[in-house]
């Protein structure tokens, strides 16, 4: 099933936080490096003066142009040696001061950077909250099995007028137009189907009246039988359109159904001629509309029988697979190109591009797909290499604690 899923990549909020945090760290490193360079340059340019009157240890013994330096271990240095020793100590002190500036600055950068990233995460979450609301609404509409039930939803974003508000407003406008389009289309299909049903019923009654006249010429009776078959085909088309319009709605009243019982009941009423039938029915509990699911089985079996070889077979199976139940119908028949299989679920489509033909109205598979979607499931088909199809209908499984009631059919 096609669903709008959250991406596994980093979200916009995380990427925004990482980007701003990285820029902050880079700017802090540049500032720290510049500070270190300026401090080091300043210390090298103006070093502290050599102190001759305040030396460690005892008071120095002065001589003309010289001074004596006594270290903490009592060693005495005179003249040039004392000067070099003092300069060495000063350079080490300056280097230590520069390193301390760099160390303390890096620590401060880490702390302030962490605080900045946390603040960016919080602020970006508040800024992106309206966008998240738009995404959640779009995902809820995309995941709905019956789209027209959620087309009335609106974001109705309030607050400041910005780019996100413009996006939400445009989305609401689009949903309003889609809602009007879907409503008008559904109303047209319902009205057209009901309006067409009346003349077809009248025409069938007149044809049957003519056929009941035993004095009618053979040519008239033959023409009447042909017109009656054509009329019945048009009635099936109208019934299919009505059922298709109903199947596009989400099923609200759901009863517990075992697909195995439903298949057995439907197969007893199905007409498959001389086609060999095989069944492998395992318990498959689901919840849904019994009449609609019965139509799924009927349409698939009828399609498998209609498009089959004279010596062909049909295999029907049901089973539970984890959180799903599956109904699978496989048959022999003509070879169907793999690229034409998805077209079979579209109204009035058949393999080979044929449209309406004498033995059907071309709505059976599309009705199956619509009913499956209305039950939060899906219908998929694959072509058999030797000819024929394998059609699988997947529906959500019922809760394990539910107890199914025997399927007794309509009425």
C-alpha positions as MATLAB code, in Angstrom:
seq = 'XXXXXXXXXXXXXXXXXXXXXXXXXXXXXXXXXXXXXXXXXXXXXXXXXXXXXXXXXXXXXXXXXXXXXXXXXXXXXXXXXXXXXXXXXXXXXXXXXXXXXXXXXXXXXXXXXXXXXXXXXXXXXXXXXXXXXXXXXXXXXXXXXXXXXXXXXXXXXXXXXXXXXXXXXXXXXXXXXXXXXXXXXXXXXXXXXXXXXXXXXXXXXXXXXXXXXXXXXXXXXXXXXXXXXXXXXXXXXXXXXXXXXXXXXXXXXXXXXXXXXXXXXXXXXXXXXXXXXXXXXXXXXXXXXXXXXXXXXXXXXXXXXXXXXXXXXXXXXXXXXXXXXXXXXXXXXXXXXXXXXXXXXXXXXXXXXXXXXXXXXXXXXXXXXXXXXXXXXXXXXXXXXXXXXXXXXXXXXXXXXXXXXXXXXXX';
ca = [
       0.000    0.000    0.000;
       1.040    3.380   -0.774;
       1.410    5.467    2.302;
       3.071    8.793    3.212;
       5.743    7.686    5.696;
       8.057    9.769    7.869;
      11.554    9.952    6.397;
      14.362    8.110    8.163;
      16.757   10.964    7.398;
      17.442   13.768    9.820;
      14.458   16.045   10.126;
      14.466   19.717    9.250;
      14.616   20.683   12.918;
      17.695   18.521   13.542;
      19.435   19.730   10.389;
      18.682   23.347   11.268;
      20.030   22.862   14.790;
      23.189   21.123   13.575;
      23.803   23.755   10.897;
      23.433   26.720   13.245;
      25.414   24.915   15.962;
      28.236   24.180   13.512;
      28.307   27.793   12.343;
      28.427   28.951   15.970;
      31.338   26.615   16.768;
      33.251   27.698   13.672;
      32.705   31.364   14.542;
      33.789   30.695   18.138;
      36.937   28.898   17.000;
      37.794   31.795   14.675;
      37.241   34.290   17.502;
      39.306   32.209   19.934;
      42.148   31.906   17.428;
      42.111   35.637   16.779;
      42.134   36.384   20.518;
      45.047   34.016   21.079;
      47.020   35.599   18.247;
      46.380   39.156   19.473;
      47.332   38.329   23.062;
      50.502   36.526   21.984;
      51.468   39.367   19.664;
      50.862   42.000   22.329;
      52.948   40.154   24.892;
      55.805   39.737   22.444;
      55.657   43.406   21.473;
      55.616   44.844   25.048;
      57.151   42.329   27.462;
      57.193   43.274   31.173;
      60.386   45.117   32.231;
      63.153   43.251   33.975;
      62.905   43.908   37.695;
      66.370   44.498   39.269;
      65.235   45.951   42.543;
      62.743   43.284   43.569;
      64.326   39.883   43.042;
      63.519   36.599   44.775;
      65.661   35.587   47.669;
      67.936   37.923   49.513;
      68.674   41.457   48.412;
      70.999   41.564   45.416;
      74.516   42.818   45.539;
      74.771   45.611   43.000;
      77.739   46.357   40.883;
      78.262   48.848   38.133;
      75.878   47.882   35.318;
      75.274   44.439   36.819;
      72.866   42.739   39.145;
      72.816   39.391   40.844;
      69.867   36.964   40.578;
      69.416   34.300   43.237;
      66.923   31.553   42.419;
      64.781   29.673   44.913;
      67.456   26.987   45.324;
      70.043   29.548   46.381;
      72.028   29.598   43.151;
      73.378   33.059   42.235;
      73.505   34.397   38.680;
      75.402   37.608   37.857;
      75.262   39.944   34.906;
      74.427   38.387   31.554;
      73.541   35.006   33.075;
      71.012   36.638   35.337;
      69.535   38.556   32.417;
      69.199   35.449   30.220;
      67.662   33.447   33.058;
      65.122   36.186   33.715;
      64.246   36.454   30.038;
      63.778   32.684   29.822;
      61.465   32.743   32.810;
      59.503   35.617   31.291;
      59.054   33.805   27.963;
      57.817   30.687   29.731;
      55.399   32.762   31.797;
      54.088   34.480   28.662;
      53.645   31.145   26.859;
      51.814   29.718   29.857;
      49.524   32.749   29.928;
      48.751   32.360   26.216;
      48.031   28.639   26.668;
      45.775   29.440   29.592;
      43.849   31.899   27.434;
      43.457   29.216   24.755;
      42.410   26.481   27.221;
      39.918   28.584   29.138;
      38.532   30.013   25.903;
      37.990   26.521   24.430;
      36.207   25.387   27.597;
      34.003   28.463   27.520;
      33.283   27.821   23.819;
      32.136   24.244   24.572;
      29.813   25.363   27.373;
      28.354   28.316   25.489;
      28.105   26.226   22.307;
      26.096   23.535   24.113;
      23.747   26.158   25.519;
      23.393   27.749   22.080;
      22.562   24.395   20.414;
      19.926   23.670   23.069;
      18.365   27.097   22.563;
      18.379   26.647   18.777;
      16.643   23.264   19.196;
      13.905   24.798   21.336;
      13.432   27.882   19.179;
      13.457   25.930   15.904;
      10.842   23.559   17.335;
       8.531   26.486   18.045;
       9.172   27.993   14.615;
       8.584   24.696   12.787;
       5.499   23.693   14.805;
       3.072   25.099   12.185;
       4.940   23.259    9.439;
       4.660   20.048   11.460;
       0.923   20.644   11.680;
       0.726   20.925    7.891;
       2.680   17.667    7.523;
       0.496   15.774   10.008;
      -2.681   16.887    8.214;
      -1.291   15.861    4.826;
      -0.201   12.462    6.211;
      -3.597   11.866    7.829;
      -5.320   12.555    4.513;
      -2.880   10.362    2.575;
      -3.291    7.439    5.014;
      -7.091    7.574    5.030;
      -8.601    4.612    3.118;
     -11.522    6.764    1.971;
     -10.126   10.104    0.890;
     -13.416   11.949    0.682;
     -13.950   11.425    4.434;
     -10.958   13.602    5.303;
     -11.095   16.177    2.525;
     -13.122   18.434    4.812;
     -10.157   18.795    7.180;
      -8.428   22.152    7.285;
      -5.257   23.359    8.952;
      -6.788   26.743    9.835;
      -3.443   28.093   10.987;
      -3.609   31.266   13.085;
      -0.837   33.612   14.071;
       1.646   35.735   12.235;
       1.518   36.035    8.464;
       4.689   34.376    7.171;
       5.801   31.771    4.640;
       4.439   28.864    6.717;
       1.077   30.619    7.098;
       0.949   31.129    3.327;
       1.679   27.424    2.811;
      -1.100   26.415    5.231;
      -3.552   28.789    3.552;
      -2.697   27.404    0.107;
      -3.109   23.854    1.416;
      -6.549   24.667    2.844;
      -7.614   26.222   -0.454;
      -6.455   23.155   -2.352;
      -8.334   20.820    0.037;
     -11.501   22.877   -0.327;
     -11.388   22.610   -4.117;
     -10.663   18.867   -3.949;
     -13.548   18.390   -1.523;
     -15.916   20.186   -3.881;
     -14.657   18.162   -6.851;
     -15.008   14.798   -5.081;
     -18.433   15.682   -3.744;
     -19.672   16.782   -7.155;
     -18.259   13.694   -8.849;
     -19.800   11.321   -6.305;
     -23.170   13.096   -6.528;
     -23.055   12.906  -10.332;
     -22.320    9.171  -10.306;
     -25.091    8.473   -7.810;
     -27.658   10.567   -9.667;
     -26.673    9.271  -13.098;
     -26.800    5.655  -11.963;
     -30.215    6.066  -10.358;
     -31.598    7.994  -13.328;
     -30.387    5.347  -15.769;
     -31.826    2.530  -13.701;
     -35.459    3.600  -14.362;
     -35.471    3.420  -18.190;
     -33.494    0.172  -18.095;
     -36.032   -1.396  -15.760;
     -38.864   -0.193  -17.969;
     -37.155   -1.501  -21.089;
     -36.554   -4.914  -19.500;
     -40.225   -5.162  -18.524;
     -41.341   -4.364  -22.076;
     -38.926   -6.889  -23.602;
     -40.040   -9.617  -21.203;
     -43.654   -8.826  -22.061;
     -42.908   -9.298  -25.764;
     -41.075  -12.576  -25.110;
     -44.061  -13.918  -23.159;
     -46.233  -13.561  -26.262;
     -46.257  -17.008  -27.804;
     -47.630  -15.608  -31.099;
     -44.592  -13.368  -31.657;
     -42.587  -14.181  -34.832;
     -39.247  -15.998  -34.319;
     -37.314  -12.970  -35.559;
     -38.976  -10.777  -32.928;
     -38.306  -13.306  -30.189;
     -34.655  -13.577  -31.264;
     -34.283   -9.794  -31.310;
     -36.017   -9.568  -27.919;
     -33.626  -12.106  -26.383;
     -30.636  -10.150  -27.739;
     -32.064   -6.882  -26.413;
     -32.693   -8.517  -23.043;
     -29.042   -9.631  -22.797;
     -27.898   -6.132  -23.714;
     -30.258   -4.620  -21.157;
     -29.009   -6.997  -18.442;
     -25.437   -6.021  -19.258;
     -26.312   -2.336  -18.863;
     -28.050   -3.091  -15.566;
     -24.914   -4.812  -14.308;
     -22.943   -1.755  -15.362;
     -25.233    0.562  -13.395;
     -25.150   -1.743  -10.358;
     -21.375   -1.821  -10.599;
     -21.174    1.965  -10.690;
     -23.381    2.228   -7.623;
     -21.343   -0.382   -5.768;
     -18.115    1.315   -6.818;
     -19.406    4.629   -5.457;
     -20.338    2.906   -2.192;
     -17.048    1.014   -1.957;
     -15.064    4.248   -2.143;
     -16.510    5.196    1.260;
     -14.802    4.031    4.416;
     -16.644    1.158    6.089;
     -17.999    2.319    9.438;
     -20.130   -0.641   10.586;
     -17.751   -3.579   10.902;
     -18.692   -7.073   11.990;
     -16.326   -9.919   12.760;
     -15.927  -12.191    9.740;
     -13.946  -15.324    9.011;
     -12.946  -15.152    5.357;
     -12.928  -18.946    5.198;
     -16.660  -19.113    6.070;
     -17.434  -16.265    3.700;
     -15.594  -17.971    0.831;
     -17.402  -21.271    1.402;
     -20.769  -19.505    1.400;
     -19.951  -17.581   -1.775;
     -18.579  -20.584   -3.647;
     -21.818  -22.492   -3.061;
     -23.641  -19.787   -5.009;
     -20.961  -19.169   -7.662;
     -21.253  -20.489  -11.193;
     -17.907  -21.628  -12.563;
     -19.069  -24.214  -15.091;
     -16.703  -27.132  -15.644;
     -13.691  -25.293  -14.272;
     -11.837  -27.354  -11.645;
     -11.982  -25.676   -8.236;
      -9.435  -26.165   -5.440;
      -9.713  -24.647   -1.962;
      -7.292  -24.281    0.923;
      -9.228  -22.299    3.490;
      -7.574  -21.455    6.771;
      -9.026  -19.273    9.500;
      -8.711  -15.593    8.579;
     -10.515  -13.289   10.999;
     -11.128   -9.690   10.019;
     -13.679   -6.956   10.615;
     -15.721   -5.390    7.849;
     -18.922   -5.235    5.841;
     -20.000   -8.822    5.086;
     -21.895   -7.921    1.903;
     -19.003   -5.938    0.459;
     -16.473   -8.658    1.269;
     -18.816  -11.246   -0.251;
     -18.813   -9.159   -3.421;
     -14.990   -9.250   -3.375;
     -15.006  -13.051   -3.392;
     -17.784  -13.196   -5.991;
     -16.042  -10.775   -8.352;
     -12.679  -12.530   -8.087;
     -14.138  -15.992   -8.614;
     -16.282  -14.749  -11.502;
     -13.274  -13.054  -13.085;
     -11.117  -16.170  -12.612;
     -13.831  -18.321  -14.219;
     -14.598  -15.911  -17.054;
     -10.955  -15.502  -18.101;
      -9.849  -19.125  -18.025;
      -9.049  -22.032  -20.305;
     -11.606  -24.769  -21.017;
      -9.411  -27.237  -19.108;
      -8.285  -24.683  -16.545;
      -8.558  -24.515  -12.775;
      -9.179  -22.046   -9.966;
      -7.484  -22.197   -6.575;
      -8.955  -20.231   -3.628;
      -7.126  -19.955   -0.300;
      -7.364  -17.906    2.885;
      -4.873  -17.548    5.727;
      -3.619  -15.338    8.539;
      -0.211  -13.704    8.135;
       0.818  -11.759   11.226;
      -1.291   -8.625   11.518;
      -3.015   -9.336    8.205;
      -5.367  -11.873    6.679;
      -5.110  -12.816    3.019;
      -7.554  -14.058    0.438;
      -5.809  -15.439   -2.625;
      -7.412  -16.560   -5.880;
      -5.243  -18.099   -8.581;
      -6.342  -19.299  -11.989;
      -5.127  -20.452  -15.340;
      -5.884  -18.448  -18.429;
      -4.296  -16.315  -21.108;
      -0.851  -14.842  -20.540;
      -1.072  -11.333  -19.096;
       1.961   -9.025  -19.645;
       3.374   -7.861  -16.310;
       3.114   -4.185  -17.269;
      -0.633   -4.558  -17.896;
      -1.469   -6.106  -14.516;
      -1.862   -2.789  -12.605;
      -4.304   -1.574  -15.281;
      -6.704   -4.391  -14.386;
      -7.744   -2.549  -11.221;
      -8.819    0.538  -13.152;
     -12.476    0.803  -14.244;
     -13.298   -0.491  -17.723;
      -9.790   -1.859  -18.267;
      -8.705   -5.348  -19.305;
      -5.531   -7.057  -20.360;
      -4.540   -6.102  -23.879;
      -6.225   -2.697  -23.598;
      -9.727   -4.039  -24.289;
     -12.587   -2.044  -22.882;
     -16.203   -3.129  -22.729;
     -16.701   -6.576  -24.180;
     -19.667   -8.855  -24.465;
     -19.025  -10.921  -21.341;
     -18.641   -8.214  -18.723;
     -18.703   -4.537  -17.829;
     -15.086   -4.074  -16.686;
     -15.768   -2.994  -13.099;
     -15.155   -6.216  -11.173;
     -11.490   -5.732  -10.311;
     -11.820   -2.013   -9.625;
     -14.664   -2.776   -7.199;
     -12.418   -5.325   -5.456;
      -9.650   -2.732   -5.060;
     -12.075   -0.077   -3.779;
     -13.628   -2.420   -1.200;
     -10.165   -3.477   -0.001;
      -9.118    0.164    0.450;
     -12.356    0.920    2.320;
     -11.373   -1.855    4.769;
      -7.843   -0.402    5.266;
      -6.407   -3.137    3.055;
      -5.171   -3.605   -0.479;
      -5.610   -5.808   -3.542;
      -2.593   -6.805   -5.615;
      -2.226   -9.050   -8.656;
       0.678  -10.829  -10.294;
       0.795  -12.595  -13.637;
       1.469  -16.330  -13.691;
       4.274  -17.317  -16.104;
       2.076  -19.968  -17.705;
      -0.958  -17.712  -18.003;
      -3.585  -16.483  -15.610;
      -3.366  -14.351  -12.489;
      -2.745  -14.555   -8.772;
      -4.895  -11.957   -7.005;
      -4.290  -11.365   -3.297;
      -6.529   -9.267   -1.047;
      -4.935   -8.270    2.267;
      -7.068   -6.995    5.149;
      -6.219   -6.102    8.759;
      -6.588   -9.078   11.080;
      -9.136   -8.951   13.881;
      -8.122   -8.989   17.529;
      -7.148  -12.471   18.781;
      -9.786  -12.314   21.551;
     -12.650  -11.799   19.097;
     -14.952  -14.738   18.439;
     -16.317  -14.955   14.885;
     -19.953  -15.556   14.074;
     -20.825  -17.977   11.255;
     -21.416  -16.200    7.957;
     -24.981  -16.693    6.797;
     -25.038  -14.318    3.843;
     -27.443  -11.454    3.227;
     -30.939  -11.601    4.672;
];
